Amino acid sequence: MGRLFGTDGVRGIANIELTPELAFNLGRAAAKVLSKFHKKPLFVIGKDTRISGDMLEAAVIAGLCSCGADVIKAGIVPTPAVAYLTRHFKADSGVVVSASHNPMEYNGIKFFDSRGYKLPDELEDEIEGIINGADFKENLPSGKEVGSVMEEDGISLYVNYVTSLFEANCFKGFKIALDCANGAAFKAAPLVFEKLGAEVSVINNEPDGCNINVKCGSTHPEALSEFIKGKGLGIGFTFDGDADRLIAVDENGEVVDGDHIMAIWGVYLKEKGKLLKDTVVATIMSNMGLEVALKKMGIKMVRTKVGDRYVMEEILKNGYNFGGEQSGHIIFLDHNTTGDGIITAVNLLAVLKEKKAKLSELKNIMQVFPQVLINVKVRSKDGFETNTEIKKEIERAEKELGENGRIVVRPSGTEPLIRVMVEGERKDTIEDIAKRVAEIIQKALS
């Protein structure tokens, strides 16, 4: 059996893989691990708009309360809102019921520590160890020691926090578009920009429990791109299901990904003298063009494993304050303790305002190296790293690319996929290499 926790909590098809029983046990185990020093610990829980969210939230809460923890229900809020609310309420932990960008039939459960940071592997392993080996019936509270549940308006508290970071009505005169992915941003994102004075047009903000991420949001930016074209809107922002990532769209409908956003903001912070150690933290998936653009401006780029939690770990370990992922998880440590799509959007618009520039102009700070990504669906990811045929094909690709390109092959942390990413100077060459490697993986693992 593989590790229960992936790169972003526990995920699976709701009620089949991620069952209420598992959610209940995760709640109990988390209460034991994350509240060792408090007799009456406090947890904050939020969720996205999936139909399975109510079921799994109830199960997690039952597990927490059965171990004596009190719970604050924040409602449907972005993942970064839970990170903020955990700090706001001085809670022991935050819990998010969401599967982020995954299809609606999936759901997930992830935890923040008392400071609003995602848990390190060691704590997740401790929670998993309790689930796999402990008797939950030992030392359970009863009577008045059982936990209770309270409700708070999580959206208002989070919106007030985000808008407090900026001047009132600072975006008056800006016409913007938002794609809320029928997810957790559907109320919070429009409220933030309206409070800051922008004229807001919104699409995909009518969740029905089943339409989250369906042909919309950051995984389908073409929806916002089509909406923007010809409407005279200055910029668009599209979020994923739990609003911890952001992809922008310029006034021409062209997509601007996380790498471009990191280039724009990394240089902006350097110009302001606010980029700690003149370093941007990115992952192995970020385009070589980002590294080249930052280097030209005297900025170092450090790469980590895929996952914004690993970007954050690197930031904290070495005293940096900015980084993110190509997929749109951008971490502004001065503002929040996790990737925050709404704060990223507001910060990006603030740069446009200060520089009196269009996004189509600012994005030219970085020139993209051609890149190909193939997701290979496999029966099982087990054995991927030890398969000799796959290893040989990757080594062959590396030699062919030399210093003018790179290949990254890795298993998805949340889906039965092996991701093959190749980038280099010539599009035809990298396409051939990516297809060749993908075919070998398909034969070996399917």
N, C-alpha and C positions, 0 to 999 in steps of 0.2 A: 504493500500500500504506500502511495506517495505521500508527500507532506500535505497536510490539510490546508495550511496557509500558502497562498500564492504571492505574487508581487504586490497585490493590493487587497489583502484580507482573504476571507474564505468566499469562494464563488461557486455557483453551480446552478443547474436548472431547479427553480423553486419548486418545492414539494416532492421532487424526485431525488435530486442529489443534495440540495440544501433544504433539508426537511425541518419542520417545526421542532422535532426532537433534537436535531443537531443544534438548531438555534437556541433552544432552551439550555442545552448543555454548554454551549459557548457562553451564554449569559452567566451560568453558575461558575464556570471555570474562570471567566474574566473577573467576577466579583471576588474570587479567592486570590487571584494573582495581582490584580491592580489596586487592591485596597487593603494591603497587608497591615498598614499602620493606622487604620481607622476602624473603630467599632461599628460606626454607622456611615458607610461610604456613600458617595453621591455620584451618580452617572447621568450624563446628558445623552439623549438619543434623538436622532433625526433620520429622515428617510427621503427617497425620491418618490416618483409618482406611479411606480409599478403596482399592478393590482395585487401582487403577492406581498407588498410592503406591510400591509396591516397585519397579515398572518404572522410574518416573521418578526415584526416589531413586538407583537404581543408575546411571542414565545421567548424572545430575548429578555423582555421586561419581566416575565414570569420567572425566568432563571435568576435574574439579578435580585429580584425581591425575595425569592426563596432563600437566598443567602444573606438576607438582611440589608441589602443595598436599597437606598431611595433612588428614584428615577425622575428626571425632568424630561417630559416629552416636548420637543421643540417643533414637532409637526414636519411638514414637507419643507425642507430647507436645503440649500447647497451643502455639500460636504465641508467646504471651508468655513461655513457658518457654524457647524458643530465644533470645529477646532477653536473658533473664537469663543463660542458660548461655554465651552469647557473651562476656558480661562476666566471668562466673565463671572461664572457662578462658582469659581474655585472648586470645581468638581474633581473627583479622583480620575475620571476617564470620560471620554466621549465615544459614542457608538453610532455608526452610520449603517443603515440598511439600504444598500444600493449596489447595482452592478455597473455603474458608470456608463460607458459607451456600449455595453453589450446589449443584445436583443432583449425584448421585454420578458421572455420566458425565463431568463436568468435573473438571479438576484445575488446579493453578497452581504457580508457583515465584516466591517473593519472597525478597528479601535484606535483611539488617540489616548496618549497618556495625559497626566494632569496639566502638562504645559501646552497641550495641543499638538504634539508631534505624533506621527505614526509610530507604531511600536517597532522596536528592533527585532531581529530574528529570534534572539534569545528569549524575549518575553512571549512571543508567539509560540515558540517551542514549549515553554512552560505551560501555557494554556492548553496546548494540544496534548501535552503529557498528562495533565489532569483528566482531560476528556477520555483518553485512552486507558488510563490506569487506576483512577481513584474512585472510591465509593462516595458518591455525592450525599449519601444519607448520614454521613458522620457529622456531628456537631452542627446540625441545622438549627436555626433560630425558630422560636415559636412565640405566640402571643404578640405583645407589643414590639418585639424585636424583629418581626417580619417587615420587609421593606414596603414603602408606599410610593404612589405615583402622583406627580404634580404636572400641570401643563403650563407652558409659557409661550408667549408670542415670539417665537424664535426669529421670524422674518423681520419684524420691526426692530428688534434688538440688533440684528446683523446689518440691516439697511442703515440704521442710525450710526453704527460704527463706521461702515465704509464711507458714508457721506461726510462724516466728521473729519476724515483725512484730507478733505479738499475744501476750497472756498465755496460758500453758498452761491448758487447760480453761475458757477464758473464756466458752464458749457452753453450759456444762453446764445442762441443763434446757430448752434450746431444741429444739423439734421442727420440722425443716425438710424440704422436698422438693427434689430435684434432677432436672432433665431434662437428660441429657448428650448428647442429639441423636445417640446412637450414633456419637459423634465423639471428638475428641482429649481431651475432658474425662472420659471414661468411667472412668478410674482415678484421675486426679489430684484431681478435685473431691470425690468422696466421702472420699478420704484426708485432704484438708485439713480438712474439717468434722468428721470423726471424731476427728482428732488434737486439734482445738480443743474437743472435748467435746460436740458437738451429737448429738442423736438423728436419724439421717439415713434418709430413705426415698428410693429412687432408681428412676427409670424411664428407659428408652431408654439403657441402658448395656451392651448386648450387640451390639456391632458385628459385622457379617458381611462387610464390604467393600462392600456394596451398599445398606445401609439408613441411611446417614448422611443426616441432615436430612429423612428421609421422614416427613411428617406429625408432626414432633416438633422440639424445639429452639426457638431464639429466633424463627425465622420462623413457627412454629406454636405459640405459647404456649397455645393452647386445650387442647393435650394435657395440660399441667401444670395448667391451670386446672380441668379436669374431675377430675384426680387429687386435687387439694387439697380440693375441695368436700366438706364433711361428714366429713372425716377428723380434724379437730381439730389440723391443722398450722398453725404460726404464720406461715410464709412459704415461698415457693418461688422457686427460681432456675433459669432455663433458658438454656442456652448455645447458641452456633452450632457448626458443625462443627469449627472450630479453636480455639474457646473464647476468642476475643479480644473477644467481645461478650456482654452479659448483659441479659436482660429479667427483671424480677421479677414475682411474682404474690403478691397479698396474701392474708390468711387467709380472705377471702371468695371467692377465685378470680378477682379482678379484676386485669387486666394493668397493670403499672406500667413504663412504657418509660424509655428513656435520658434524656428530657427531665425527667421527674419525679425520676430519680435525681440528675441534675445540680442540680436545684433543692434537693433535700434536702441534698446534700453541699456545694453551694456556700454555702448559708446556714450549715451546720454549721462549715465552715472559717472563714467570716467571724466567727462567734461565738467561735471559738477563737483568732482573730487569725492564722490560718495561710493565708488566701487571699491570695496575693501580688497586690499592686496592686488588690485588691478586684475582680478580674475573672475571669469564666468565659468560656472560648472554646468556641463551638458552631459549627454549620454553617448554611448557608442553609436547610436542611431542618428545623431546630428550630422548634417551635411558638412563635407569638407570645406565648402564655401564659407560657412560660419567661422571656422577656425582661421581661414585665410583673412577674412574681413576684420576679425578682432585683432589678429597679429599686426595688421597694418596700422592699427590705432594704438599699439603698445599694450594690448590686453592679452593675457594668457588664458587659454581654455583648457580646463581639466575635464576628462571624460570619466564616466562611471558606468556601472551596469544599467540596464534599462529599468526604469521605474523612478517616479519622483521621490520615493522614500530614500533611494540610494543617492540621489542628488542632494537631498536634505542632509543625509548623514555626512556627506563630504563637506557640505557647507558648514555644518556644526563642528566637525572634527578639525577643520583647518582655518576657521575664522573668516569665512567668506559671507556674502550677504545676498548673492543673486545667482540664479541658474534656472534650468528647466529642461524641457524635452521638446523635440520637433513636433510632437503630437499636440502641444499646447499647454501642458502642465508648466506653468511659470511660477517660480517661487520668489517673492519679494519678502525676504525675511524681516525687513523693517516694518512690514505691514501685516503679515500673517505667517503661520507656522506650517503651511502646506500650500500646494498649488491652488490658486484662487482665480477662476475665470473672470469673475466680475471685477475684482481689483486689477487684474491684468488689463481688462478692457478700459477701465477708467484711466489707468496710468498711461496707456498707449494714446488715448485721446488727449491727455494732458500734454504729452510731448508734441503732438500735432499743433495744439493751440499755441504752445510757447514758441515753437519754431516757425509758426505760420506757414506750415507746409501741408501738402496732401500726402496720404499714405503711399500713393503710387510713386512719389518722389523719394520718401524716406526709405522705402524698401530696397532701393537701388544701392544702398550701402553694402549689400551682400549679393554676390553673384553665385547662383546655384550650380554646383557640379551635377551633371546628369546622374540620376539615381533610379534604381529599379528595386521594387519590393514585391516579392512573391510569397504569399501565404500558402503553405503546403498543408492540406488537411490530412492528418494521419490517424491511424487506428489507436496508436499509443505513442507517447513521447519517450517512453522508457527505451533505453538502449541507444538513443541518439548520439550521446557523447562518446560511446565506445565503439560505434560501428566503423570498421576499418575502411569500407568502400566510401562512406561519406567523408571521412577524414582525408582520404587520398584526393577526392574531387575538390575539396576545399583548398588543400595545399596546392593543387594544380592551378586553381583560380588565383590564389595569392601570387604565385610566380608570374602568371600571365599579366596581372595588374601592375605589379612592381610598385614603385613609389608614387605612381600617378593615379592610384585608386585603392579601394579597400573593399573587403567583403566581411559581412557580419552574418553569421548563421546562429539562430538561437530559438529555443522553444518558447512559445507564448506562456505567460504566467497564468492566464485565465481561460484559455481555450485549447482544444486539441489541434494545435497548429505548430508547424516549424516555420519560422520567418527567415527568408533569404533576402538580404539586402546587399546590393552591389552598387558602387558608385565609381565613376572615373571620367575621363575626358571625352570618350566616344560612346554615344548612346547605343549604337549597334553592337559594340563589343561587350558592354556590360549586360545587355539583354541576353545575348548568347550565353554568357557565363552563368547568369542567374537561372536561365531555363535548364541548363545542363545540370547544375547543382540540385535544382528542385526535382528534376526527373530521377536522379539517384536517390534522393530522400524518399520520394514517393514509392519507388520500387522496394526500398529497404524497410519502410515502416508502415506500409498500408496493406 
